[in-house]
Amino acid sequence: MSTQPSKKLDTFVNPYPSRNYEISFDCPEFTCVCPKTGQPDFATIRIRYVPDRLCVELKSLKLYLWSYRNEGAFHEKVTNQILDDLIRAVKPRRMWIEGDFYVRGGIRTVIRAEHRKPGYRGEAFRA
């Protein structure tokens, strides 16, 4: 497996597909670039999901998140793009993402986005 930033998300077969269970990741070193100023933006990305048949592989997730380091993206765009890419890769029963961006200009920004597979009736995520 590569050690360079990549948009490729690797997956593996869920070992317990008959059970609803939550997988959570906290990624406190996320970095992207403000498309207006070119300045770096730092955030903690939190990902919670209930897998269906596939789970995301951690190293590929790390390299995927790292790929945003030099990309210009507004907070709203990058948070929703991460959700879209993960949904495409693992097709979860439910997924929730939070981009908690550090203070810039005296304002802290938190973006939350959620996906729920049609018909899924599981429990709400814990924040």
C-alpha positions in Angstrom: 0.0 0.0 0.0 1.2 3.5 -0.8 2.4 6.0 1.7 1.5 9.0 -0.4 -1.7 11.0 -0.2 -4.5 9.4 -2.2 -8.2 9.7 -3.0 -8.5 5.9 -3.1 -10.4 4.4 -0.1 -9.8 0.7 0.5 -12.4 -1.5 2.1 -12.7 -4.9 3.7 -15.6 -7.2 4.3 -17.6 -6.4 7.5 -17.0 -9.4 9.9 -20.4 -8.9 11.5 -22.8 -7.8 8.7 -25.9 -9.2 10.6 -25.3 -6.8 13.5 -25.8 -3.0 13.8 -22.7 -1.6 15.4 -20.9 1.8 15.3 -17.4 2.5 14.1 -16.0 5.9 15.0 -12.9 7.7 14.0 -11.5 11.0 15.3 -8.9 12.6 13.0 -7.5 15.6 14.9 -4.8 16.5 12.4 -6.9 17.3 9.3 -5.6 20.2 7.1 -6.9 21.8 4.0 -6.4 25.3 2.4 -8.8 28.2 2.4 -9.6 28.8 -1.3 -10.0 32.6 -0.7 -6.8 33.3 1.3 -4.6 30.3 0.6 -4.0 30.0 4.4 -4.2 26.5 6.0 -7.3 25.5 7.8 -7.0 22.9 10.6 -9.8 20.7 11.9 -10.8 17.6 13.7 -12.8 15.3 11.4 -15.1 13.0 13.3 -16.6 10.0 11.4 -19.3 7.7 12.8 -20.9 4.9 10.8 -22.9 1.7 11.0 -21.3 -0.5 8.3 -23.4 -2.7 6.0 -21.2 -5.2 4.0 -18.0 -3.2 3.9 -15.7 -1.3 6.3 -13.1 1.4 5.4 -9.5 0.4 5.9 -7.7 2.8 8.3 -4.5 3.5 6.4 -6.3 4.3 3.2 -8.6 6.7 5.3 -5.5 8.4 6.7 -4.0 8.8 3.2 -7.3 10.0 1.8 -7.7 12.7 4.5 -4.1 13.7 3.9 -4.8 14.3 0.3 -6.7 17.4 1.2 -3.7 19.0 2.8 -2.9 21.2 -0.3 -6.4 21.5 -1.7 -8.4 24.6 -1.6 -11.9 23.9 -0.1 -14.5 25.6 1.9 -15.4 23.9 5.2 -18.8 23.0 3.9 -17.5 21.5 0.7 -14.8 19.4 2.2 -17.0 17.9 5.0 -19.7 16.9 2.5 -17.2 15.6 0.0 -15.6 13.3 2.6 -19.1 12.0 3.4 -20.0 11.5 -0.3 -16.7 9.6 -0.9 -17.1 7.4 2.1 -20.7 6.6 1.2 -19.6 5.6 -2.3 -16.8 3.4 -0.9 -18.6 1.5 1.9 -22.3 2.0 1.3 -23.0 2.3 5.1 -26.4 1.8 6.8 -25.8 5.2 8.4 -22.9 7.7 8.5 -22.3 11.0 10.2 -19.4 13.3 9.7 -18.4 16.4 11.6 -15.7 18.9 10.5 -14.7 20.9 13.6 -12.6 23.7 12.2 -10.2 25.6 14.5 -10.9 29.3 15.2 -10.1 31.6 12.3 -10.9 35.4 12.5 -12.5 34.7 15.9 -15.0 32.2 14.5 -15.0 28.5 15.1 -16.9 26.5 12.4 -18.5 23.1 12.9 -20.1 21.3 9.9 -22.2 18.2 10.4 -23.5 16.0 7.6 -25.4 12.7 7.8 -26.5 9.9 5.5 -29.1 7.2 6.3 -29.7 4.2 4.0 -33.4 4.1 3.1 -35.2 1.8 5.6 -32.5 2.0 8.2 -34.0 2.5 11.7 -31.1 2.2 14.0 -30.3 4.3 17.1 -29.1 7.9 16.9 -25.4 8.5 17.1 -23.8 9.8 20.2 -22.0 13.1 19.7 
